[in-house]
Every structure is written in structure tokens, then in C-alpha cells.
Amino acid sequence: MKPTENQSVPIRTPNGDEFCHLLSNQEQDAIYGAIAANRPLLVRGEPGLGKSQLALAASSLLNRPYKTFTIDSHTEARDLLYSFDAVQRLAEAQVAANYFRDDREALRKAIRVRRFVSPGPLWWAISWTSANKQQKIYNSNRQDETPVFASPQPPGTWESKHGIVILIDEIDKADSSLPNGLLEVLGSHQFLPAGFRKPIVSESNTQPPLIVITTNRERAMPPAFLRRCLILDLVLPQYELRKNSPDPSSDELGESNPFIDHFVQLGQAHFGTQIPESVYSSLAELLHEDRTMAEESQTGTKPGPAEYIDLLRAMHQWVASDAPTNTPLPSSDEAKYEDLCRRLKAFFFSNKYREF
């Protein structure tokens, strides 16, 4: 399937929220290009631009299940491949030594290393079948791994040979040794876990996985790691007025603004016609003003799509639920949103409405 235009993709988040994610032409090209080249897709950009959500959208677009792994300062490269529970093995070894006192072969089987190895996200990406098998060995009471889809209506015909989507979130939180430690695995698509005699390799006749790696650019990535990845930079459209003609038969030209248009589309993808369109555009104007003030003062934080959607959600829930308030809301919905925006904007857009 070749992407040809901007696409609205329905997704369901882990907490159950359902809405549409807008995938641009560039984002679709990056997704399909990463799969075709069998390379990770490194998504860069400021916080709140939807880098992590891009993986959910890709899962829905491709009809593939997804798995997530969030990096922290203690994460090592091996954690993305597998984990070995040495503490549990030691505890079971002490019990097994008494239970199998006269059967050394049974004792060795009971405490063999493989029983205490759990597959990490890249193991699932390289070979879903072997990772699923190993997960059952790690925990004998565990059932077969159930694929998790980001689509509200997941396909019922998915098989492991169709590939999956892996999200490795915020890789820049880890030390530079982590991306360096993944170079060989990302290049060869195989690795040897502890306790195994043969390496885990990609299954034949299986579509390449889509590995989405996000970074807020808080730490520079090693050049060798960047060469292994396809890189997608997420940026907001520029705030600039452009002449347009919505009606080709009319001689009158209107004005469009890529920044405002982007956020209006974003709001409509989440809430549709439940919120007046004028609210989407006026809120986008406030967002731009706040971002501009943050850039000029160099002291604040720039709000983005996350704050924009959260404020819309807060106002919508307030209007829909008739939440109690000491100040009565106006009668019309549009006036209600305007009043709530005036009262709530300081909590979401900090630079324009607060002193530092």
C-alpha cells in the first residue's frame, strides 16, 4: 500500500480513549520507508508533539499489534533484548537443592538459565514466535501472548508473519552506551540470549517489524546509531498568513494560516463537531501567543498539541457533564467554551498568564 495523502487514522490508547490521529504524507512515507529498509524509525521533536502516538497510529494504519517499552536512566541495551532474573534463580536453586538432592540432572534442569530469561521488546520484534514460546517458559502459567492493537476494530486475521510495531520511548534518557549497544542487533537482526546455544534470528517469510524510537533531543545520539535509523523530525507548521481561495468560482481571496489550520484539524480529529470550530481556532491563536512568549523570554516552556488537546478535553468534559461551579455558565455552548477558556487557560498555557 502506497500512501498518497494525509490520512486520519482511528486509534485506541491503552487507557481506552478513542480518537483519530492525523498522519501527514511525510509521516506515512517514513513509516513505509522504515519497513521497506528494515531499519528503525527515529522520531525526534520537542515534548508533546505526538511522537509516541505515532507508533499507535502506525499500528492502526498497518493492522499490526504493538508493544511499548519506556527508557529510563537505568535501562541498558540488554534490557531491550531480554532480562535475566538472577535473584529468582538463586532463590529457586536453594529450594531445588533440597528437593532434588539425589537427582543432579533434575536439579540442573530446574535451575537452567533459560527458565529465568524474559524476552524484551526487540526480541518480540525479531521473532514473535520464539519470544512467545520463551515467555511461556519464563512463566509456565502464562497463556499465549495476545496481540494488542491500537485500532478500535483490530483485524482478526493477523499472524506473526505479518509483523508488529515496537515503540521504544525516550531513548535519550539513557546513557549513550545504550544506542551503541544496539548497533550490532539492529544491523544483523539477531542476538544470542543468556542460556541459549543458538541465536534468535528473524523468521523467514515474515514482514520486517516497525521499530519506532522516540527522542526529545535532550542528549545527542551517537553518529553510528543515527546511521542505522531512518530519521523523522516532527515540527509544527509555521505561523504565517497565506492567501487562498476556498471557492474557485469566486474572485475574493481569503486568508489561511498553516499553524491555525493544523490545530483546527487536530481538534476536529479528537472531538469532531462536539466543539464549535471557532473554539479550535481561537485556542490555537492563544497557543501560538504563548509559544512566542516562551521563545522570546527563553524562560518558559513551549506548550504544544498535548496542552491544546488537554484544554479542549477539560472544557468539553465540563460542558458535557454540567460540572458544579460557583459561577454559572452562559446559555449557549459557544459562550460556555469561551467562558471556560478564559478561566482555564492559565493552567495549560503558562507563559502568557504567569510570572516567572
C-alpha positions as CSV (number, residue, x, y, z in Angstrom):
1,M,0.0,0.0,0.0
2,K,1.4,3.3,-1.0
3,P,0.4,6.5,1.0
4,T,-0.9,9.2,-1.3
5,E,-2.5,11.8,1.0
6,N,-2.9,13.0,4.6
7,Q,-4.8,10.3,6.4
8,S,-7.0,10.3,9.5
9,V,-6.3,7.0,11.4
10,P,-8.6,5.9,14.2
11,I,-6.6,4.7,17.3
12,R,-7.4,3.5,20.8
13,T,-4.9,4.4,23.6
14,P,-4.0,1.9,26.4
15,N,-6.4,3.8,28.7
16,G,-9.3,3.2,26.4
17,D,-9.6,6.7,24.7
18,E,-10.6,6.5,21.0
19,F,-9.9,9.3,18.5
20,C,-8.3,10.0,15.2
21,H,-4.6,10.7,14.6
22,L,-3.7,12.7,11.5
23,L,-0.8,11.2,9.6
24,S,0.9,13.5,7.2
25,N,2.4,12.4,3.8
26,Q,5.9,12.7,5.3
27,E,5.0,10.5,8.3
28,Q,3.4,7.9,6.1
29,D,6.5,7.9,3.8
30,A,8.7,7.5,6.9
31,I,6.7,4.5,8.2
32,Y,6.6,2.6,4.9
33,G,10.2,3.5,4.2
34,A,11.4,2.2,7.6
35,I,9.6,-1.1,6.9
36,A,11.0,-1.4,3.4
37,A,14.6,-0.7,4.5
38,N,14.1,-2.8,7.7
39,R,15.5,0.0,9.8
40,P,14.3,1.6,13.0
41,L,12.4,4.9,12.7
42,L,13.9,7.5,15.0
43,V,11.3,10.2,15.7
44,R,12.7,13.5,17.0
45,G,11.0,16.6,18.3
46,E,10.0,18.7,21.3
47,P,7.8,17.1,24.0
48,G,4.1,16.9,23.3
49,L,4.2,16.7,19.5
50,G,2.8,13.1,19.4
51,K,6.0,11.1,18.8
52,S,4.8,8.2,20.9
53,Q,1.3,8.4,19.5
54,L,2.8,8.0,16.0
55,A,3.5,4.3,16.9
56,L,-0.1,3.8,17.8
57,A,-1.2,5.4,14.6
58,A,1.2,3.1,12.7
59,S,-0.2,0.1,14.4
60,S,-3.7,1.0,13.3
61,L,-2.5,2.0,9.8
62,L,-0.6,-1.3,9.2
63,N,-3.1,-3.5,11.1
64,R,-0.3,-4.7,13.3
65,P,-0.1,-5.2,17.1
66,Y,2.3,-3.0,19.1
67,K,4.4,-3.3,22.2
68,T,5.9,-0.4,24.2
69,F,9.0,0.0,26.3
70,T,9.9,3.2,28.1
71,I,13.5,4.0,28.7
72,D,14.8,5.4,32.0
73,S,18.3,6.3,33.2
74,H,18.9,2.7,34.4
75,T,18.0,1.0,31.2
76,E,20.8,-1.0,29.4
77,A,20.9,-2.3,25.9
78,R,20.4,-5.8,27.1
79,D,17.0,-4.9,28.7
80,L,15.7,-4.2,25.2
81,L,16.6,-7.8,24.1
82,Y,15.9,-9.8,27.3
83,S,16.1,-9.7,31.0
84,F,17.6,-12.4,33.3
85,D,16.2,-12.8,36.8
86,A,19.3,-13.9,38.8
87,V,17.6,-13.3,42.1
88,Q,14.7,-15.6,41.4
89,R,17.1,-18.2,40.1
90,L,19.2,-18.1,43.3
91,A,16.0,-18.5,45.4
92,E,14.8,-21.4,43.4
93,A,18.2,-23.0,43.4
94,Q,18.2,-23.1,47.2
95,V,14.8,-24.8,47.2
96,A,15.6,-27.2,44.4
97,A,18.9,-28.3,46.0
98,N,17.0,-29.8,48.9
99,Y,14.1,-31.2,46.7
100,F,16.4,-32.8,44.1
101,R,19.2,-33.8,46.5
102,D,19.7,-37.2,44.9
103,D,18.9,-36.2,41.3
104,R,21.6,-33.9,39.9
105,E,20.2,-33.9,36.4
106,A,16.7,-32.8,37.6
107,L,18.4,-30.1,39.7
108,R,20.3,-28.7,36.6
109,K,17.0,-28.6,34.6
110,A,15.2,-26.9,37.5
111,I,17.7,-24.1,37.6
112,R,18.9,-23.8,34.0
113,V,19.4,-20.2,32.9
114,R,16.8,-20.3,30.2
115,R,13.9,-20.7,32.7
116,F,14.7,-17.2,34.1
117,V,15.0,-15.3,30.8
118,S,12.2,-13.0,29.8
119,P,12.0,-11.6,26.2
120,G,12.4,-7.8,25.7
121,P,10.8,-5.6,23.0
122,L,13.4,-6.2,20.3
123,W,13.1,-10.0,20.8
124,W,9.4,-9.7,20.1
125,A,10.2,-7.6,17.0
126,I,12.8,-10.0,15.6
127,S,10.8,-13.2,16.3
128,W,7.3,-13.1,17.8
129,T,7.0,-16.9,17.8
130,S,10.2,-17.6,19.8
131,A,9.5,-14.7,22.2
132,N,6.0,-16.1,22.8
133,K,7.5,-19.5,23.5
134,Q,10.2,-18.1,25.8
135,Q,7.6,-16.1,27.7
136,K,5.7,-19.3,28.5
137,I,8.9,-20.9,29.7
138,Y,9.6,-18.0,31.9
139,N,6.2,-18.3,33.4
140,S,4.6,-21.7,32.9
141,N,1.1,-20.4,33.9
142,R,1.1,-17.7,31.2
143,Q,-1.1,-18.2,28.2
144,D,0.0,-17.4,24.6
145,E,0.7,-13.7,24.2
146,T,-2.4,-11.9,23.0
147,P,-1.7,-9.3,20.2
148,V,-2.6,-5.8,21.3
149,F,-3.8,-3.5,18.5
150,A,-4.2,0.3,18.5
151,S,-7.2,0.1,16.1
152,P,-10.7,0.3,17.7
153,Q,-11.6,-2.7,15.5
154,P,-8.5,-4.9,15.3
155,P,-8.2,-7.4,12.4
156,G,-9.0,-10.9,13.3
157,T,-6.7,-12.4,10.6
158,W,-3.3,-11.2,12.0
159,E,-0.5,-13.7,12.2
160,S,3.0,-13.3,13.5
161,K,4.4,-13.3,9.9
162,H,2.6,-10.0,9.3
163,G,5.0,-8.2,11.6
164,I,4.5,-5.9,14.6
165,V,5.1,-2.3,15.8
166,I,7.5,-1.7,18.6
167,L,7.8,1.6,20.5
168,I,11.0,2.4,22.3
169,D,10.2,5.6,24.1
170,E,12.5,8.4,25.1
171,I,15.9,6.8,24.3
172,D,17.7,10.0,25.1
173,K,17.0,9.3,28.8
174,A,19.6,6.5,28.8
175,D,23.4,6.7,28.6
176,S,25.0,6.8,25.2
177,S,26.1,3.2,25.7
178,L,22.6,2.0,25.1
179,P,22.2,3.0,21.5
180,N,25.8,1.9,20.9
181,G,25.0,-1.4,22.4
182,L,22.2,-1.9,19.9
183,L,24.2,-1.3,16.7
184,E,25.0,-5.0,16.1
185,V,21.5,-6.2,16.7
186,L,20.0,-3.5,14.5
187,G,22.4,-4.4,11.8
188,S,22.2,-8.2,11.9
189,H,18.7,-8.6,13.3
190,Q,19.9,-11.4,15.5
191,F,21.3,-11.9,19.0
192,L,22.2,-14.6,21.5
193,P,20.3,-14.5,24.8
194,A,21.9,-15.9,28.0
195,G,21.4,-19.7,28.3
196,F,20.8,-20.2,24.6
197,R,23.1,-22.2,22.3
198,K,21.7,-20.8,19.0
199,P,21.0,-17.1,18.3
200,I,17.5,-15.6,17.9
201,V,17.1,-14.7,14.2
202,S,14.3,-13.2,12.1
203,E,11.8,-15.8,10.9
204,S,11.7,-16.5,7.1
205,N,8.7,-15.2,5.1
206,T,8.0,-12.6,7.8
207,Q,7.5,-8.9,7.2
208,P,10.0,-6.7,8.9
209,P,8.9,-5.1,12.1
210,L,8.4,-1.3,12.5
211,I,10.6,-0.2,15.4
212,V,9.7,3.4,16.4
213,I,12.3,5.0,18.7
214,T,11.5,8.5,20.1
215,T,13.8,11.2,21.5
216,N,13.2,14.7,22.9
217,R,16.8,15.5,21.8
218,E,17.9,16.1,25.4
219,R,21.0,14.1,24.6
220,A,22.9,13.7,21.4
221,M,22.7,10.3,19.7
222,P,25.9,8.6,18.6
223,P,26.6,9.1,14.9
224,A,26.9,5.4,14.2
225,F,23.4,4.8,15.8
226,L,21.9,7.6,13.7
227,R,23.2,5.9,10.5
228,R,21.3,2.8,11.4
229,C,18.0,4.6,11.6
230,L,15.6,6.5,9.3
231,I,15.1,9.9,11.0
232,L,11.7,11.7,11.1
233,D,11.7,15.2,12.6
234,L,8.3,16.3,13.9
235,V,7.8,20.1,13.8
236,L,4.8,22.3,13.9
237,P,3.8,24.3,10.8
238,Q,4.9,28.0,10.7
239,Y,2.5,30.7,11.8
240,E,2.0,32.7,8.6
241,L,-0.9,34.1,6.7
242,R,-1.4,32.8,3.2
243,K,-3.9,33.9,0.6
244,N,-6.3,31.2,-0.5
245,S,-9.5,30.9,-2.5
246,P,-11.9,28.4,-0.9
247,D,-14.3,28.9,-3.8
248,P,-12.6,28.6,-7.2
249,S,-15.5,30.5,-8.9
250,S,-15.0,33.5,-6.5
251,D,-12.7,36.3,-7.2
252,E,-12.4,37.0,-3.4
253,L,-9.3,35.7,-1.7
254,G,-9.4,34.5,2.0
255,E,-6.6,34.0,4.4
256,S,-5.3,30.7,5.7
257,N,-2.7,30.1,8.4
258,P,-0.9,26.7,8.3
259,F,-0.4,26.8,12.1
260,I,-4.0,27.5,12.9
261,D,-5.3,25.1,10.3
262,H,-3.2,22.3,11.7
263,F,-4.6,22.7,15.2
264,V,-8.1,23.1,14.0
265,Q,-7.8,19.8,12.2
266,L,-6.2,18.3,15.3
267,G,-9.0,19.4,17.5
268,Q,-11.6,18.1,15.0
269,A,-9.9,14.7,14.8
270,H,-10.3,14.3,18.6
271,F,-13.7,16.0,19.2
272,G,-15.3,16.4,15.7
273,T,-18.3,18.8,15.8
274,Q,-18.9,18.4,19.5
275,I,-16.9,21.7,20.0
276,P,-17.6,24.8,17.8
277,E,-14.9,25.4,15.2
278,S,-14.4,28.9,16.4
279,V,-13.1,27.5,19.7
280,Y,-10.5,25.4,17.9
281,S,-9.1,28.4,16.1
282,S,-9.2,30.9,19.0
283,L,-7.5,28.4,21.2
284,A,-4.8,27.8,18.5
285,E,-4.2,31.6,18.5
286,L,-3.7,31.6,22.3
287,L,-1.3,28.6,21.9
288,H,0.8,30.5,19.3
289,E,1.0,33.6,21.5
290,D,2.2,31.5,24.5
291,R,4.8,29.7,22.4
292,T,6.0,33.0,21.0
293,M,6.4,34.5,24.5
294,A,8.3,31.4,25.6
295,E,10.7,31.8,22.7
296,E,11.2,35.5,23.3
297,S,11.7,35.2,27.1
298,Q,13.7,32.0,26.9
299,T,12.5,31.3,30.4
300,G,9.3,29.3,29.9
301,T,8.2,26.1,28.3
302,K,6.5,26.0,24.9
303,P,3.1,24.4,25.1
304,G,2.1,22.2,22.1
305,P,-0.5,19.7,20.9
306,A,-0.6,17.9,24.2
307,E,-1.6,21.1,26.2
308,Y,-4.0,22.1,23.4
309,I,-5.9,18.8,23.4
310,D,-5.9,18.6,27.2
311,L,-7.5,22.1,27.5
312,L,-10.1,21.1,24.8
313,R,-10.8,17.9,26.7
314,A,-11.2,19.7,30.0
315,M,-13.6,22.3,28.6
316,H,-15.6,19.6,26.7
317,Q,-16.0,17.4,29.8
318,W,-17.0,20.4,31.9
319,V,-19.7,21.4,29.4
320,A,-20.9,17.8,28.8
321,S,-21.2,16.9,32.5
322,D,-22.5,20.2,33.8
323,A,-19.9,20.2,36.5
324,P,-20.7,22.3,39.5
325,T,-19.3,25.8,39.5
326,N,-19.7,28.9,41.7
327,T,-20.0,30.9,38.5
328,P,-23.0,29.9,36.3
329,L,-22.0,29.2,32.7
330,P,-23.6,31.1,29.8
331,S,-26.6,29.5,28.0
332,S,-25.1,28.8,24.5
333,D,-22.4,26.2,24.0
334,E,-20.0,28.5,22.2
335,A,-20.3,31.1,25.0
336,K,-19.7,28.3,27.6
337,Y,-16.5,27.3,25.9
338,E,-15.3,30.9,25.7
339,D,-16.0,31.4,29.4
340,L,-14.2,28.2,30.3
341,C,-11.3,29.0,28.1
342,R,-10.9,32.4,29.9
343,R,-10.9,30.6,33.3
344,L,-8.8,27.6,32.5
345,K,-6.2,28.8,30.0
346,A,-3.7,29.9,32.7
347,F,-3.4,26.3,33.9
348,F,-2.5,25.0,30.5
349,F,-0.6,27.9,28.8
350,S,1.9,29.1,31.4
351,N,4.0,31.8,29.7
352,K,1.4,34.3,28.8
353,Y,-0.6,34.1,32.0
354,R,2.1,33.6,34.7
355,E,5.1,35.5,36.0
356,F,8.4,33.7,36.5
